[in-house]
Amino acid sequence: MRTGHLEFLWTDSVAGLPRMGLIVPKFQSTGVARNRLRRRLKELWRREVQGTTPPLDLLVRARRDAYAASFSMLRSEVHAWRAAVVGSLDAAP
């Protein structure tokens, strides 16, 4: 699934719990900017998604525009992904 600032890839978790991996490319940005974006995404995962997500392995790749995105914009995109995944899992037979 692709949003304006993030790309999401996921599969069932063999570990039996939700896990997340991050890819934050340089895109000619500073290390400070990369770490800030990484910390924001990790915090969203830890506080708002991890405890309510089924056992999935998730890979999140930040797109170039993610560096300029606000925390609330990233939050809405992560929540949109979660709603789409939970909705599709609930609809599965």
C-alpha positions in Angstrom: 0.0 0.0 0.0 1.4 3.4 -0.9 0.4 6.7 0.7 1.6 10.2 0.0 4.7 9.9 2.3 5.0 6.2 3.1 5.0 2.7 1.5 3.8 -0.3 3.4 4.6 -4.0 2.8 3.4 -6.7 5.1 3.0 -10.4 5.5 1.9 -12.8 8.3 4.4 -13.0 11.1 6.1 -16.3 11.8 7.0 -14.9 15.3 3.3 -14.7 16.3 3.5 -11.0 17.2 3.5 -7.7 15.2 7.0 -6.4 14.1 8.1 -3.4 12.1 11.1 -2.7 10.0 12.0 0.8 8.7 13.7 2.0 5.5 14.5 5.7 5.6 16.7 6.5 2.6 19.1 9.4 2.7 17.5 11.4 -0.2 20.3 13.9 0.3 19.0 14.8 3.8 21.1 15.1 6.9 21.5 12.4 9.5 19.5 14.6 11.9 16.5 14.6 9.6 16.7 10.9 8.9 16.8 10.1 12.7 13.9 12.5 13.4 11.8 10.7 10.8 12.8 7.3 12.0 12.0 8.3 15.7 8.6 9.6 14.6 7.7 6.4 12.8 8.9 4.2 15.7 6.9 6.2 18.2 3.7 5.9 16.1 4.3 2.2 15.9 5.0 1.8 19.6 2.2 4.0 21.0 -0.6 3.6 18.6 -0.3 0.6 16.3 1.7 -2.3 17.8 -0.7 -3.2 20.6 -3.8 -3.3 18.3 -2.3 -4.9 15.2 -2.6 -8.6 14.4 0.6 -10.6 14.1 2.2 -9.1 11.0 5.7 -8.3 9.8 5.5 -4.8 8.5 8.0 -3.0 6.4 7.6 0.8 6.2 9.6 2.7 3.5 9.7 6.5 3.8 9.4 8.4 0.5 11.2 11.6 -0.2 8.2 13.8 0.8 8.1 12.2 4.3 11.0 14.4 5.4 8.7 17.4 5.1 5.6 15.8 6.5 4.2 16.7 9.9 3.8 14.2 12.7 0.0 14.4 12.3 0.2 13.7 8.6 2.4 10.6 9.2 0.0 9.5 12.0 -3.0 9.7 9.7 -1.2 7.6 7.0 -0.2 5.0 9.5 -3.7 4.8 10.9 -5.1 4.6 7.3 -2.8 1.6 6.7 -3.9 -0.1 9.9 -7.6 0.5 9.1 -7.2 -1.0 5.7 -5.3 -4.1 7.0 -7.6 -4.8 9.9 -10.6 -4.3 7.6 -9.2 -6.8 5.0 -8.3 -9.3 7.7 -11.8 -9.1 9.2 -13.4 -9.7 5.8 -11.2 -12.8 5.1 -13.1 -16.1 5.4 
